[in-house]
Amino acid sequence: MSTAEGVIRFELDHVNADLHSIKVSEIDAWRCLFKQVGIIGRFDDRYDGYGFGNLSQRTGGGFLISGTQTGSKATTVLKDYAEVTDWNAKLNAITSRGTIKPSSESLTHAVIYELRNEVEYVFHVHSPEIWKAAADLNIPITDPDIPYGTPEMAQAVRRRVSEAELPGVLSMGGHEDGIIGYGRTASETGLLLMRCLVDAIGVLRR
């Protein structure tokens, strides 16, 4: 894992401003569960101590995504999120607002929302089990030579998501342990990831 894990690579135009009237209770509940099973968070002995994983939900102005390096927080409130209001995958650029900068994977989330109008939630977790068992579970895998947080990764995700049913899941071949789930509701997205985790553990214990 590169020491650049969790570092923003896109061009960011960020306005420091308070966000209002966006509920995060449901997305935080899933985040708390994911932290308990270790697929979101921050640990000294994983990924050089950087936080990992991020959750987002569509808003009227774009989408809300957990802020960069918030993995160590036990729970989150609205100030721990940024709203991405515009993006350009070709230019590797993001426009956002909030009291914290958006996650380093914001561009990947953006292309999923742009491509699929039905998608309301995108959950990016880090699961060694799902990542290793992805081929056995018939989970689509992006090219291992494509690093995270790049326009190339965004385009690779776009190709995979365009072919998938909802809810969907994919493995980021060039992003160690990186798994993305997306769907119409938080529940179907979160439950799909948990089902994949259970199935992956079963595969690896055969």
TIRO-2110 file (N, C-alpha, C; in Angstrom, 1 decimal):
// TIRO-2110
0.9, -1.2, 0.0, N, 1, A
0.0, 0.0, 0.0, CA, 1, A
0.9, 1.2, 0.0, C, 1, A
0.6, 2.1, -0.9, N, 2, A
1.4, 3.3, -1.0, CA, 2, A
1.2, 4.2, 0.2, C, 2, A
2.3, 5.0, 0.5, N, 3, A
2.1, 5.9, 1.6, CA, 3, A
1.2, 7.1, 1.2, C, 3, A
0.8, 7.1, 0.0, N, 4, A
-0.1, 8.2, -0.5, CA, 4, A
-1.6, 7.8, -0.2, C, 4, A
-1.8, 6.6, 0.4, N, 5, A
-3.2, 6.2, 0.7, CA, 5, A
-3.9, 7.3, 1.5, C, 5, A
-5.1, 7.6, 1.0, N, 6, A
-6.0, 8.6, 1.7, CA, 6, A
-5.6, 10.1, 1.3, C, 6, A
-4.7, 10.3, 0.4, N, 7, A
-4.3, 11.7, 0.1, CA, 7, A
-5.0, 12.1, -1.2, C, 7, A
-5.6, 13.3, -1.1, N, 8, A
-6.3, 13.8, -2.2, CA, 8, A
-5.4, 14.0, -3.4, C, 8, A
-5.8, 13.5, -4.6, N, 9, A
-5.0, 13.6, -5.8, CA, 9, A
-5.7, 14.5, -6.9, C, 9, A
-7.0, 14.8, -6.7, N, 10, A
-7.6, 15.6, -7.7, CA, 10, A
-7.5, 17.1, -7.4, C, 10, A
-7.8, 17.9, -8.4, N, 11, A
-7.8, 19.4, -8.3, CA, 11, A
-9.0, 19.8, -7.5, C, 11, A
-8.9, 20.4, -6.4, N, 12, A
-10.0, 20.7, -5.5, CA, 12, A
-10.3, 22.2, -5.4, C, 12, A
-11.5, 22.6, -5.7, N, 13, A
-12.0, 23.9, -5.4, CA, 13, A
-13.0, 23.8, -4.3, C, 13, A
-12.6, 24.1, -3.1, N, 14, A
-13.4, 23.9, -1.9, CA, 14, A
-13.7, 25.2, -1.2, C, 14, A
-15.0, 25.4, -0.9, N, 15, A
-15.5, 26.5, -0.1, CA, 15, A
-15.8, 26.1, 1.3, C, 15, A
-15.1, 26.8, 2.2, N, 16, A
-15.3, 26.5, 3.6, CA, 16, A
-16.6, 27.1, 4.1, C, 16, A
-17.6, 26.3, 4.4, N, 17, A
-18.9, 26.8, 4.7, CA, 17, A
-19.7, 25.7, 5.5, C, 17, A
-20.5, 26.2, 6.4, N, 18, A
-21.3, 25.3, 7.2, CA, 18, A
-22.4, 24.7, 6.3, C, 18, A
-22.7, 23.4, 6.5, N, 19, A
-23.7, 22.7, 5.8, CA, 19, A
-25.0, 22.6, 6.7, C, 19, A
-26.1, 22.6, 6.0, N, 20, A
-27.4, 22.6, 6.8, CA, 20, A
-28.4, 21.7, 6.2, C, 20, A
-29.3, 21.2, 7.0, N, 21, A
-30.5, 20.5, 6.6, CA, 21, A
-30.3, 19.2, 5.8, C, 21, A
-29.2, 18.6, 6.0, N, 22, A
-28.9, 17.3, 5.4, CA, 22, A
-28.8, 16.3, 6.5, C, 22, A
-29.6, 15.2, 6.5, N, 23, A
-29.6, 14.2, 7.5, CA, 23, A
-28.5, 13.2, 7.2, C, 23, A
-27.7, 12.8, 8.3, N, 24, A
-26.7, 11.8, 8.1, CA, 24, A
-26.8, 10.7, 9.1, C, 24, A
-28.0, 10.6, 9.8, N, 25, A
-28.1, 9.5, 10.8, CA, 25, A
-28.1, 8.1, 10.1, C, 25, A
-28.7, 7.9, 9.0, N, 26, A
-28.7, 6.6, 8.4, CA, 26, A
-27.3, 6.2, 7.9, C, 26, A
-26.7, 7.1, 7.2, N, 27, A
-25.4, 6.8, 6.7, CA, 27, A
-24.4, 6.6, 7.8, C, 27, A
-24.5, 7.3, 8.9, N, 28, A
-23.6, 7.2, 10.0, CA, 28, A
-23.9, 5.8, 10.7, C, 28, A
-25.1, 5.4, 10.7, N, 29, A
-25.4, 4.0, 11.3, CA, 29, A
-24.7, 2.9, 10.6, C, 29, A
-24.7, 3.0, 9.2, N, 30, A
-24.0, 2.0, 8.4, CA, 30, A
-22.5, 2.2, 8.6, C, 30, A
-22.0, 3.4, 8.8, N, 31, A
-20.6, 3.6, 9.0, CA, 31, A
-20.2, 3.0, 10.3, C, 31, A
-21.0, 3.1, 11.4, N, 32, A
-20.7, 2.5, 12.7, CA, 32, A
-20.6, 1.0, 12.6, C, 32, A
-21.5, 0.4, 11.8, N, 33, A
-21.5, -1.1, 11.7, CA, 33, A
-20.2, -1.5, 10.9, C, 33, A
-19.9, -0.7, 9.8, N, 34, A
-18.7, -1.1, 9.1, CA, 34, A
-17.4, -0.9, 9.9, C, 34, A
-17.4, 0.1, 10.8, N, 35, A
-16.3, 0.2, 11.7, CA, 35, A
-16.1, -1.0, 12.7, C, 35, A
-17.2, -1.4, 13.1, N, 36, A
-17.2, -2.6, 14.1, CA, 36, A
-16.6, -3.8, 13.4, C, 36, A
-16.9, -4.0, 12.1, N, 37, A
-16.4, -5.2, 11.4, CA, 37, A
-15.0, -4.9, 10.8, C, 37, A
-14.5, -3.7, 10.9, N, 38, A
-13.2, -3.4, 10.4, CA, 38, A
-13.0, -3.0, 9.0, C, 38, A
-14.1, -2.7, 8.3, N, 39, A
-13.9, -2.4, 6.8, CA, 39, A
-14.0, -0.9, 6.6, C, 39, A
-14.1, -0.1, 7.6, N, 40, A
-13.9, 1.4, 7.6, CA, 40, A
-13.3, 1.7, 8.9, C, 40, A
-12.4, 2.7, 8.9, N, 41, A
-11.7, 3.1, 10.1, CA, 41, A
-10.3, 3.6, 10.0, C, 41, A
-9.5, 3.5, 11.0, N, 42, A
-8.1, 3.8, 11.0, CA, 42, A
-7.4, 3.0, 12.1, C, 42, A
-6.4, 2.3, 11.7, N, 43, A
-5.6, 1.5, 12.6, CA, 43, A
-4.1, 1.8, 12.3, C, 43, A
-3.3, 1.8, 13.4, N, 44, A
-1.9, 2.1, 13.2, CA, 44, A
-1.2, 1.1, 12.4, C, 44, A
-1.7, -0.2, 12.4, N, 45, A
-0.9, -1.2, 11.6, CA, 45, A
-1.5, -1.5, 10.3, C, 45, A
-2.4, -0.7, 9.8, N, 46, A
-3.0, -0.8, 8.4, CA, 46, A
-2.8, 0.4, 7.6, C, 46, A
-2.3, 0.3, 6.4, N, 47, A
-2.2, 1.4, 5.4, CA, 47, A
-1.4, 2.6, 6.0, C, 47, A
-0.3, 2.3, 6.7, N, 48, A
0.5, 3.3, 7.3, CA, 48, A
-0.2, 4.2, 8.2, C, 48, A
-1.3, 3.8, 8.8, N, 49, A
-2.0, 4.6, 9.8, CA, 49, A
-3.0, 5.5, 9.2, C, 49, A
-3.2, 5.5, 7.9, N, 50, A
-4.1, 6.4, 7.3, CA, 50, A
-5.6, 5.9, 7.5, C, 50, A
-6.5, 6.8, 7.5, N, 51, A
-7.9, 6.4, 7.6, CA, 51, A
-8.3, 5.8, 6.3, C, 51, A
-9.3, 4.9, 6.3, N, 52, A
-9.7, 4.2, 5.0, CA, 52, A
-11.2, 4.0, 5.0, C, 52, A
-11.8, 4.1, 3.8, N, 53, A
-13.2, 3.9, 3.6, CA, 53, A
-13.9, 5.2, 3.6, C, 53, A
-15.0, 5.3, 2.9, N, 54, A
-15.8, 6.5, 2.8, CA, 54, A
-17.2, 6.2, 2.3, C, 54, A
-18.2, 7.0, 2.8, N, 55, A
-19.6, 6.8, 2.4, CA, 55, A
-20.2, 8.0, 1.9, C, 55, A
-21.1, 7.9, 0.9, N, 56, A
-21.7, 9.1, 0.3, CA, 56, A
-23.2, 8.8, 0.1, C, 56, A
-23.9, 10.0, -0.1, N, 57, A
-25.3, 9.9, -0.4, CA, 57, A
-25.7, 11.1, -1.3, C, 57, A
-26.6, 10.8, -2.2, N, 58, A
-27.0, 11.9, -3.2, CA, 58, A
-27.7, 13.0, -2.4, C, 58, A
-27.5, 14.2, -2.9, N, 59, A
-28.2, 15.4, -2.3, CA, 59, A
-28.8, 16.2, -3.5, C, 59, A
-29.6, 17.2, -3.2, N, 60, A
-30.2, 18.0, -4.3, CA, 60, A
-29.2, 18.7, -5.0, C, 60, A
-28.0, 19.0, -4.4, N, 61, A
-27.0, 19.8, -5.1, CA, 61, A
-25.8, 19.0, -5.5, C, 61, A
-25.8, 17.7, -5.4, N, 62, A
-24.7, 16.8, -5.8, CA, 62, A
-24.7, 15.6, -4.9, C, 62, A
-23.7, 15.4, -4.1, N, 63, A
-23.7, 14.3, -3.1, CA, 63, A
-22.8, 14.7, -1.9, C, 63, A
-23.2, 14.1, -0.8, N, 64, A
-22.5, 14.3, 0.5, CA, 64, A
-21.6, 13.1, 0.7, C, 64, A
-20.3, 13.4, 1.1, N, 65, A
-19.4, 12.4, 1.3, CA, 65, A
-18.6, 12.6, 2.5, C, 65, A
-18.2, 11.6, 3.2, N, 66, A
-17.4, 11.7, 4.4, CA, 66, A
-16.1, 12.4, 4.1, C, 66, A
-15.7, 13.3, 5.1, N, 67, A
-14.5, 14.1, 4.9, CA, 67, A
-13.2, 13.3, 4.9, C, 67, A
-12.2, 13.9, 4.3, N, 68, A
-10.9, 13.2, 4.3, CA, 68, A
-10.3, 12.9, 5.7, C, 68, A
-9.8, 11.7, 5.9, N, 69, A
-9.2, 11.3, 7.1, CA, 69, A
-10.1, 11.5, 8.3, C, 69, A
-11.3, 11.0, 8.2, N, 70, A
-12.2, 11.0, 9.4, CA, 70, A
-12.4, 9.5, 9.9, C, 70, A
-11.6, 8.6, 9.5, N, 71, A
-11.7, 7.2, 9.8, CA, 71, A
-11.6, 6.9, 11.3, C, 71, A
-10.9, 7.7, 12.0, N, 72, A
-10.8, 7.5, 13.5, CA, 72, A
-12.0, 7.9, 14.3, C, 72, A
-12.9, 8.6, 13.8, N, 73, A
-14.1, 9.1, 14.5, CA, 73, A
-15.0, 7.9, 14.8, C, 73, A
-15.5, 7.9, 16.1, N, 74, A
-16.4, 6.8, 16.5, CA, 74, A
-17.8, 6.9, 15.8, C, 74, A
-18.2, 8.2, 15.7, N, 75, A
-19.5, 8.5, 15.0, CA, 75, A
-19.3, 9.8, 14.2, C, 75, A
-20.2, 10.1, 13.3, N, 76, A
-20.1, 11.3, 12.5, CA, 76, A
-21.3, 12.1, 12.6, C, 76, A
-21.1, 13.4, 12.4, N, 77, A
-22.3, 14.4, 12.3, CA, 77, A
-22.0, 15.1, 11.0, C, 77, A
-22.9, 16.0, 10.6, N, 78, A
-22.9, 16.7, 9.3, CA, 78, A
-21.6, 17.4, 9.1, C, 78, A
-21.0, 18.0, 10.1, N, 79, A
-19.7, 18.7, 9.9, CA, 79, A
-18.6, 17.8, 9.5, C, 79, A
-18.7, 16.5, 9.6, N, 80, A
-17.7, 15.6, 9.2, CA, 80, A
-17.8, 15.2, 7.8, C, 80, A
-18.7, 15.8, 7.0, N, 81, A
-19.0, 15.5, 5.6, CA, 81, A
-18.8, 16.8, 4.8, C, 81, A
-18.5, 16.6, 3.5, N, 82, A
-18.4, 17.7, 2.5, CA, 82, A
-19.5, 17.4, 1.5, C, 82, A
-20.0, 18.4, 0.9, N, 83, A
-20.9, 18.2, -0.2, CA, 83, A
-20.2, 18.6, -1.5, C, 83, A
-20.1, 17.6, -2.4, N, 84, A
-19.5, 17.8, -3.7, CA, 84, A
-20.6, 18.3, -4.6, C, 84, A
-20.4, 19.5, -5.2, N, 85, A
-21.4, 20.1, -6.0, CA, 85, A
-21.1, 20.1, -7.5, C, 85, A
-19.9, 19.8, -7.9, N, 86, A
-19.6, 19.7, -9.3, CA, 86, A
-18.3, 18.9, -9.4, C, 86, A
-18.1, 18.4, -10.6, N, 87, A
-16.9, 17.5, -10.9, CA, 87, A
-16.7, 17.4, -12.4, C, 87, A
-15.4, 17.1, -12.7, N, 88, A
-15.0, 16.9, -14.1, CA, 88, A
-14.0, 15.8, -14.1, C, 88, A
-14.4, 14.6, -14.5, N, 89, A
-13.5, 13.4, -14.4, CA, 89, A
-12.4, 13.6, -15.4, C, 89, A
-12.6, 14.1, -16.5, N, 90, A
-11.5, 14.3, -17.5, CA, 90, A
-10.4, 15.2, -17.0, C, 90, A
-10.8, 16.3, -16.3, N, 91, A
-9.9, 17.2, -15.8, CA, 91, A
-9.4, 16.9, -14.4, C, 91, A
-9.9, 15.8, -13.8, N, 92, A
-9.6, 15.4, -12.5, CA, 92, A
-9.9, 16.5, -11.4, C, 92, A
-11.1, 17.0, -11.5, N, 93, A
-11.4, 18.2, -10.7, CA, 93, A
-12.7, 18.0, -9.9, C, 93, A
-12.7, 18.5, -8.7, N, 94, A
-13.9, 18.5, -7.8, CA, 94, A
-14.1, 19.8, -7.2, C, 94, A
-15.4, 20.2, -7.2, N, 95, A
-15.9, 21.4, -6.5, CA, 95, A
-16.7, 21.0, -5.3, C, 95, A
-16.4, 21.5, -4.1, N, 96, A
-17.1, 21.1, -2.9, CA, 96, A
-17.3, 22.2, -1.9, C, 96, A
-18.1, 21.9, -0.9, N, 97, A
-18.3, 22.9, 0.2, CA, 97, A
-18.4, 22.2, 1.5, C, 97, A
-18.2, 22.8, 2.6, N, 98, A
-18.3, 22.2, 3.9, CA, 98, A
-17.1, 22.7, 4.8, C, 98, A
-17.1, 22.3, 6.1, N, 99, A
-16.0, 22.6, 7.0, CA, 99, A
-14.9, 21.6, 6.9, C, 99, A
-15.0, 20.6, 6.1, N, 100, A
-13.9, 19.7, 5.9, CA, 100, A
-13.8, 19.3, 4.4, C, 100, A
-12.7, 19.0, 4.0, N, 101, A
-12.5, 18.6, 2.5, CA, 101, A
-13.0, 17.2, 2.3, C, 101, A
-13.5, 16.9, 1.1, N, 102, A
-14.0, 15.6, 0.8, CA, 102, A
-13.0, 14.5, 0.6, C, 102, A
-13.5, 13.3, 0.7, N, 103, A
-12.6, 12.1, 0.6, CA, 103, A
-11.8, 12.1, -0.6, C, 103, A
-10.7, 11.4, -0.6, N, 104, A
-9.8, 11.3, -1.7, CA, 104, A
-10.4, 10.4, -2.8, C, 104, A
-11.5, 9.7, -2.5, N, 105, A
-12.2, 8.9, -3.6, CA, 105, A
-13.4, 9.6, -4.1, C, 105, A
-13.6, 10.9, -3.9, N, 106, A
-14.8, 11.6, -4.4, CA, 106, A
-15.0, 11.5, -5.8, C, 106, A
-14.0, 11.5, -6.7, N, 107, A
-14.2, 11.4, -8.1, CA, 107, A
-14.8, 10.1, -8.5, C, 107, A
-14.4, 9.0, -7.9, N, 108, A
-15.0, 7.7, -8.1, CA, 108, A
-16.5, 7.7, -7.8, C, 108, A
-16.9, 8.2, -6.6, N, 109, A
-18.3, 8.3, -6.3, CA, 109, A
-19.0, 9.2, -7.3, C, 109, A
-18.4, 10.3, -7.7, N, 110, A
-19.1, 11.2, -8.6, CA, 110, A
-19.5, 10.5, -9.9, C, 110, A
-18.6, 9.7, -10.5, N, 111, A
-18.9, 9.1, -11.8, CA, 111, A
-20.1, 8.1, -11.7, C, 111, A
-20.2, 7.5, -10.5, N, 112, A
-21.3, 6.5, -10.3, CA, 112, A
-22.6, 7.3, -10.3, C, 112, A
-22.6, 8.4, -9.5, N, 113, A
-23.9, 9.2, -9.4, CA, 113, A
-24.2, 9.8, -10.8, C, 113, A
-23.2, 10.2, -11.5, N, 114, A
-23.4, 10.8, -12.8, CA, 114, A
-24.0, 9.8, -13.8, C, 114, A
-23.5, 8.6, -13.7, N, 115, A
-23.9, 7.5, -14.7, CA, 115, A
-25.2, 6.9, -14.4, C, 115, A
-25.5, 6.7, -13.1, N, 116, A
-26.8, 6.0, -12.7, CA, 116, A
-27.7, 6.9, -11.9, C, 116, A
-28.7, 7.4, -12.5, N, 117, A
-29.6, 8.3, -11.8, CA, 117, A
-30.3, 7.6, -10.6, C, 117, A
-30.4, 6.3, -10.7, N, 118, A
-31.1, 5.6, -9.6, CA, 118, A
-30.3, 5.4, -8.4, C, 118, A
-29.0, 5.6, -8.5, N, 119, A
-28.1, 5.4, -7.3, CA, 119, A
-28.2, 6.5, -6.4, C, 119, A
-28.5, 6.2, -5.1, N, 120, A
-28.6, 7.2, -4.1, CA, 120, A
-27.5, 7.1, -3.0, C, 120, A
-26.8, 6.0, -3.0, N, 121, A
-25.8, 5.8, -2.0, CA, 121, A
-24.6, 5.0, -2.6, C, 121, A
-23.4, 5.5, -2.2, N, 122, A
-22.2, 4.8, -2.6, CA, 122, A
-21.3, 4.6, -1.4, C, 122, A
-20.9, 3.3, -1.1, N, 123, A
-20.1, 3.0, 0.1, CA, 123, A
-18.8, 2.4, -0.4, C, 123, A
-17.7, 3.0, 0.0, N, 124, A
-16.4, 2.5, -0.3, CA, 124, A
-15.8, 2.0, 1.0, C, 124, A
-15.5, 0.7, 1.0, N, 125, A
-14.9, 0.0, 2.2, CA, 125, A
-13.6, -0.6, 1.8, C, 125, A
-12.9, -1.1, 2.8, N, 126, A
-11.6, -1.8, 2.6, CA, 126, A
-11.8, -3.2, 3.3, C, 126, A
-12.0, -4.2, 2.4, N, 127, A
-12.1, -5.5, 2.9, CA, 127, A
-11.1, -6.5, 2.3, C, 127, A
-10.1, -6.9, 3.0, N, 128, A
-9.1, -7.9, 2.4, CA, 128, A
-9.8, -9.1, 2.0, C, 128, A
-10.9, -9.5, 2.7, N, 129, A
-11.5, -10.8, 2.4, CA, 129, A
-12.3, -10.7, 1.0, C, 129, A
-13.1, -9.7, 0.9, N, 130, A
-13.8, -9.5, -0.4, CA, 130, A
-12.9, -9.3, -1.5, C, 130, A
-11.8, -8.5, -1.3, N, 131, A
-10.9, -8.2, -2.4, CA, 131, A
-10.2, -9.4, -2.9, C, 131, A
-9.8, -10.3, -1.9, N, 132, A
-9.1, -11.5, -2.3, CA, 132, A
-10.0, -12.5, -3.0, C, 132, A
-11.3, -12.5, -2.6, N, 133, A
-12.2, -13.5, -3.1, CA, 133, A
-13.1, -13.0, -4.3, C, 133, A
-12.8, -11.8, -4.7, N, 134, A
-13.7, -11.1, -5.7, CA, 134, A
-13.9, -12.0, -7.0, C, 134, A
-12.9, -12.6, -7.5, N, 135, A
-13.0, -13.4, -8.7, CA, 135, A
-13.9, -14.6, -8.4, C, 135, A
-13.7, -15.3, -7.3, N, 136, A
-14.6, -16.4, -6.9, CA, 136, A
-16.0, -16.0, -6.7, C, 136, A
-16.2, -14.8, -6.3, N, 137, A
-17.6, -14.3, -6.1, CA, 137, A
-18.2, -13.6, -7.3, C, 137, A
-17.5, -13.7, -8.4, N, 138, A
-17.9, -13.0, -9.6, CA, 138, A
-18.2, -11.5, -9.5, C, 138, A
-17.4, -10.9, -8.7, N, 139, A
-17.4, -9.5, -8.5, CA, 139, A
-16.5, -8.8, -9.6, C, 139, A
-17.0, -7.8, -10.3, N, 140, A
-16.2, -7.1, -11.3, CA, 140, A
-15.0, -6.5, -10.7, C, 140, A
-13.8, -6.6, -11.4, N, 141, A
-12.6, -6.1, -10.8, CA, 141, A
-12.0, -5.1, -11.8, C, 141, A
-11.6, -3.9, -11.4, N, 142, A
-10.9, -3.0, -12.3, CA, 142, A
-9.4, -3.4, -12.5, C, 142, A
-8.8, -2.9, -13.5, N, 143, A
-7.5, -3.2, -13.9, CA, 143, A
-6.5, -2.9, -12.7, C, 143, A
-5.7, -3.9, -12.3, N, 144, A
-4.8, -3.7, -11.2, CA, 144, A
-3.7, -2.6, -11.4, C, 144, A
-3.5, -2.2, -12.7, N, 145, A
-2.5, -1.2, -13.0, CA, 145, A
-3.1, 0.2, -12.8, C, 145, A
-4.4, 0.3, -12.5, N, 146, A
-5.0, 1.6, -12.4, CA, 146, A
-5.0, 2.0, -10.9, C, 146, A
-4.3, 3.1, -10.5, N, 147, A
-4.3, 3.5, -9.0, CA, 147, A
-5.6, 4.2, -8.6, C, 147, A
-5.8, 4.3, -7.3, N, 148, A
-7.0, 5.0, -6.8, CA, 148, A
-6.9, 6.5, -7.0, C, 148, A
-8.1, 7.1, -6.9, N, 149, A
-8.1, 8.6, -6.9, CA, 149, A
-7.6, 9.2, -8.2, C, 149, A
-7.7, 8.5, -9.3, N, 150, A
-7.2, 9.1, -10.6, CA, 150, A
-8.4, 9.1, -11.6, C, 150, A
-8.3, 9.9, -12.7, N, 151, A
-9.3, 9.8, -13.7, CA, 151, A
-9.4, 8.5, -14.4, C, 151, A
-8.3, 7.7, -14.4, N, 152, A
-8.3, 6.4, -15.0, CA, 152, A
-9.1, 5.5, -14.2, C, 152, A
-9.0, 5.6, -12.8, N, 153, A
-9.9, 4.7, -12.0, CA, 153, A
-11.3, 5.1, -12.1, C, 153, A
-11.6, 6.4, -12.2, N, 154, A
-13.0, 6.9, -12.4, CA, 154, A
-13.6, 6.3, -13.6, C, 154, A
-12.8, 6.3, -14.7, N, 155, A
-13.3, 5.7, -16.0, CA, 155, A
-13.5, 4.2, -15.9, C, 155, A
-12.5, 3.6, -15.2, N, 156, A
-12.6, 2.1, -15.1, CA, 156, A
-13.9, 1.7, -14.3, C, 156, A
-14.2, 2.5, -13.2, N, 157, A
-15.4, 2.3, -12.5, CA, 157, A
-16.6, 2.6, -13.3, C, 157, A
-16.6, 3.6, -14.1, N, 158, A
-17.7, 3.9, -15.0, CA, 158, A
-18.1, 2.8, -15.9, C, 158, A
-17.0, 2.2, -16.5, N, 159, A
-17.3, 1.0, -17.4, CA, 159, A
-17.9, -0.1, -16.7, C, 159, A
-17.5, -0.4, -15.5, N, 160, A
-18.0, -1.6, -14.7, CA, 160, A
-19.5, -1.3, -14.3, C, 160, A
-19.7, -0.1, -13.8, N, 161, A
-21.0, 0.3, -13.2, CA, 161, A
-22.1, 0.3, -14.3, C, 161, A
-21.7, 0.8, -15.5, N, 162, A
-22.6, 0.9, -16.6, CA, 162, A
-23.2, -0.5, -17.0, C, 162, A
-22.5, -1.5, -16.7, N, 163, A
-22.9, -2.9, -17.1, CA, 163, A
-23.7, -3.6, -16.0, C, 163, A
-23.8, -3.0, -14.8, N, 164, A
-24.2, -3.8, -13.7, CA, 164, A
-25.7, -3.5, -13.3, C, 164, A
-26.3, -4.5, -12.6, N, 165, A
-27.6, -4.3, -12.0, CA, 165, A
-27.5, -3.6, -10.7, C, 165, A
-28.6, -3.2, -10.1, N, 166, A
-28.6, -2.6, -8.8, CA, 166, A
-29.3, -3.5, -7.8, C, 166, A
-28.7, -3.5, -6.6, N, 167, A
-27.5, -2.9, -6.1, CA, 167, A
-26.3, -3.6, -6.7, C, 167, A
-25.2, -2.9, -6.7, N, 168, A
-24.0, -3.5, -7.4, CA, 168, A
-22.8, -3.3, -6.5, C, 168, A
-21.7, -4.1, -6.8, N, 169, A
-20.5, -4.1, -6.0, CA, 169, A
-19.4, -4.3, -7.0, C, 169, A
-18.2, -3.7, -6.8, N, 170, A
-17.0, -3.9, -7.6, CA, 170, A
-15.8, -3.9, -6.8, C, 170, A
-14.7, -4.5, -7.2, N, 171, A
-13.4, -4.5, -6.6, CA, 171, A
-12.5, -3.6, -7.3, C, 171, A
-11.7, -2.8, -6.6, N, 172, A
-10.8, -1.9, -7.2, CA, 172, A
-9.4, -2.6, -7.3, C, 172, A
-9.1, -3.2, -8.4, N, 173, A
-7.9, -4.1, -8.5, CA, 173, A
-6.6, -3.4, -8.2, C, 173, A
-6.5, -2.1, -8.5, N, 174, A
-5.3, -1.3, -8.2, CA, 174, A
-5.3, -0.5, -6.9, C, 174, A
-6.3, -0.9, -6.0, N, 175, A
-6.4, -0.2, -4.8, CA, 175, A
-6.6, -1.2, -3.7, C, 175, A
-5.5, -1.6, -3.1, N, 176, A
-5.5, -2.7, -2.1, CA, 176, A
-6.7, -2.8, -1.2, C, 176, A
-7.5, -3.8, -1.2, N, 177, A
-8.6, -4.1, -0.4, CA, 177, A
-9.8, -3.2, -0.7, C, 177, A
-9.7, -2.3, -1.7, N, 178, A
-10.8, -1.4, -2.0, CA, 178, A
-12.0, -2.0, -2.7, C, 178, A
-13.2, -1.9, -2.1, N, 179, A
-14.4, -2.4, -2.6, CA, 179, A
-15.5, -1.3, -2.6, C, 179, A
-16.3, -1.2, -3.6, N, 180, A
-17.3, -0.2, -3.7, CA, 180, A
-18.7, -0.9, -3.9, C, 180, A
-19.6, -0.5, -3.1, N, 181, A
-21.0, -0.9, -3.2, CA, 181, A
-21.9, 0.3, -3.5, C, 181, A
-22.9, 0.1, -4.3, N, 182, A
-23.8, 1.3, -4.6, CA, 182, A
-25.2, 0.8, -4.9, C, 182, A
-26.2, 1.6, -4.5, N, 183, A
-27.6, 1.2, -4.7, CA, 183, A
-28.6, 2.3, -4.5, C, 183, A
-29.8, 1.9, -4.5, N, 184, A
-30.9, 2.9, -4.4, CA, 184, A
-31.2, 3.3, -3.0, C, 184, A
-30.9, 2.5, -2.0, N, 185, A
-31.1, 2.8, -0.6, CA, 185, A
-29.8, 2.5, 0.2, C, 185, A
-29.7, 3.1, 1.3, N, 186, A
-28.6, 2.7, 2.2, CA, 186, A
-28.6, 1.3, 2.6, C, 186, A
-29.8, 0.8, 2.9, N, 187, A
-30.0, -0.6, 3.4, CA, 187, A
-29.5, -1.6, 2.3, C, 187, A
-30.0, -1.5, 1.1, N, 188, A
-29.6, -2.4, 0.1, CA, 188, A
-28.2, -2.4, -0.3, C, 188, A
-27.6, -1.2, -0.2, N, 189, A
-26.1, -1.1, -0.4, CA, 189, A
-25.3, -1.7, 0.7, C, 189, A
-25.7, -1.4, 1.9, N, 190, A
-25.0, -1.9, 3.1, CA, 190, A
-25.1, -3.4, 3.2, C, 190, A
-26.3, -3.9, 3.0, N, 191, A
-26.6, -5.3, 3.1, CA, 191, A
-25.9, -6.1, 2.0, C, 191, A
-25.7, -5.6, 0.8, N, 192, A
-25.0, -6.3, -0.2, CA, 192, A
-23.5, -6.4, 0.2, C, 192, A
-22.9, -5.4, 0.7, N, 193, A
-21.5, -5.4, 1.2, CA, 193, A
-21.4, -6.5, 2.3, C, 193, A
-22.3, -6.5, 3.2, N, 194, A
-22.2, -7.5, 4.3, CA, 194, A
-22.3, -8.9, 3.8, C, 194, A
-23.2, -9.1, 2.9, N, 195, A
-23.4, -10.4, 2.3, CA, 195, A
-22.1, -10.8, 1.6, C, 195, A
-21.5, -9.9, 0.8, N, 196, A
-20.3, -10.2, 0.2, CA, 196, A
-19.2, -10.6, 1.2, C, 196, A
-19.1, -9.9, 2.3, N, 197, A
-18.1, -10.2, 3.3, CA, 197, A
-18.3, -11.6, 3.9, C, 197, A
-19.6, -12.0, 4.2, N, 198, A
-19.8, -13.3, 4.7, CA, 198, A
-19.4, -14.4, 3.6, C, 198, A
-19.8, -14.1, 2.4, N, 199, A
-19.5, -15.1, 1.3, CA, 199, A
-18.0, -15.2, 1.1, C, 199, A
-17.3, -14.0, 1.2, N, 200, A
-15.8, -14.0, 1.0, CA, 200, A
-15.1, -14.8, 2.1, C, 200, A
-15.6, -14.7, 3.3, N, 201, A
-15.0, -15.4, 4.4, CA, 201, A
-15.2, -16.9, 4.2, C, 201, A
-16.4, -17.3, 3.7, N, 202, A
-16.6, -18.7, 3.4, CA, 202, A
-15.7, -19.2, 2.3, C, 202, A
-15.5, -18.4, 1.3, N, 203, A
-14.6, -18.8, 0.2, CA, 203, A
-13.2, -19.0, 0.7, C, 203, A
-12.7, -18.1, 1.5, N, 204, A
-11.3, -18.1, 1.9, CA, 204, A
-11.0, -19.2, 3.0, C, 204, A
-12.1, -19.8, 3.6, N, 205, A
-11.9, -20.8, 4.6, CA, 205, A
-12.1, -22.2, 4.0, C, 205, A
-12.4, -22.3, 2.7, N, 206, A
-12.6, -23.6, 2.1, CA, 206, A
-11.3, -24.4, 2.1, C, 206, A
END
